[in-house]
Amino acid sequence: MWAYALRRILIAVPTLIAVYTLVFLFVRVAPGDPAVAALGDYA
């Protein structure tokens, strides 16, 4: 059981890093300012 849990955690770490990297890149590549997109002209 411990080996299964450890394997799942070790697989989760690179997966989370990849997801964080993709989200960061999508935010950086998106045109405009995220604050203006979320809050409008009063951001």
C-alpha angles and dihedrals in degrees: 000000000000091000091053092049092047091049091051091050092048090051092047095057098064090039092056092046090052092049092048090049094050093048090049092050093047091052092048094047096045113103120246133012118312091216092055091046092052101038105025127227094332095066 
